[in-house]
Amino acid sequence: MQNYQELKVWKKSHAFVLEVYQLTDQFPKSEVFGLVSQMRRSTISIAANLAEGCGKKGTLDIANFFQISLGSLHETEYYLLLSKDLKYISNEIFEKRNLEIKEIKAMLISLIKTVRSS
């Protein structure tokens, strides 16, 4: 597999991690060990599993790590919705970040399909 840093989906995922860190810095301090921690960990997992998958040799291993990345993306998607519903983020921020999630999701699904078909 290629260098993970060359994957467009990894670049987009890494940028999303940085955005989530900035976003969650604004959350109430009471959420540091709750929602902030969970959201950051799930977001990191998206990019980290892409990186780890690129280090694997077999197609099944690679696809498995990419699938885990997709699962973490879904988890992050929920935390974003929860953050909006708890009024920690505005509807505008939610919509913008949710659009990014959808873009990453489409890219990841396409990548998983490509790996599985090879």
N, C-alpha and C positions, 0 to 999 in steps of 0.2 A: 504494500500500500504506500501511497505517497506521504510526504511530509504533511502533517496535520495543519501546519501554519499556512499551507498553500490552499487549503479548502475554503471556498467562499462561505460555506455554512459555519465553519469554525470561526472565521473572522467575524462574522455577524454575531455568533454566539458569545464570543469573547467581548465584543463591544457591548452586548446586552448585559453581561455580568457587570461591567464597569458602571453602566447606567443603573442597575439595580442597587449597587453599593451606594451610589449617590442618592438615589430615591429613598432607600431605607435609613439613611442617616437622618432623615427628617421625621421618622416615626417616633412615637412616644418611647421614652426610656424604659417603660414597663414592658415593652415588646422586644427588648434586646435579646433575651434568652428564649423568646417564643417565636413570633412571626418573623422577625428580622433574621434570626438565626436559620430558621427553616427555609425561608425564601432565598437567602444567600446560598445556602448549601445546595438546594435543588438547582439553582441557576448555574452555580459552578459545575455541578455534575453534568450539565448539558455539554459544555465545552470540554471538560475533563474526559468524559467517556468517548467523545470524538477523537481526542488525542490518543487515548489508550487503545481504541480500536485500530487506529492507524499503525500501531506498533505490533499488531497481531499478524500472523501469517495466513491462517486458513480463512476462507470466505465465511464460514459459519461463525467463527470467533469475531471477525470484523463486524458482520451484520448484527451479532448479539450485542456488542458494545454500542453500536449505533442505535439499536432498538432501546437499550437502557437510556441513552441520551434522549430519545423521544419521550420515554416515560417521565423523565425528569422535567422535560419541557411542559408536559401536561400538568405535572405537579405545580410548577411555577405559575402556569396559567391560572390555576385555582387560587394560589396565594395572592396573585394580582387582583382577582375578582374579590376575594375576601378583604384585601386592603381598601378597595374602593367602597365596599359595603360598610366597612368600619369607619369610613370617611378619613382614612389616613392619606389617601390620594384623591385628586379631583377626577371627575369624569373625563376631562380632557387628557390628563396624563394616562388614565386607564386606557382610553381609546388608542392613544399613540403607542403605548407599550404593547397593547393587545394586537395591534397591527404588526408590530415587529415579531411577536410570537407566531402569528399566522404565517409570516414570510419564512421564518426559521423552520416552522413545522413542514411547510411545503417542500423546502429544500432538503430537509432530513428524510422525509418520506421518499422523495425522488432518489436520494443517495442510497437508502436502504434497498429500494427496488433494483437499482443498478448493481449493487454489490451482490444481491441474491441471485441475479440473473447471469452473473459471470462465472 
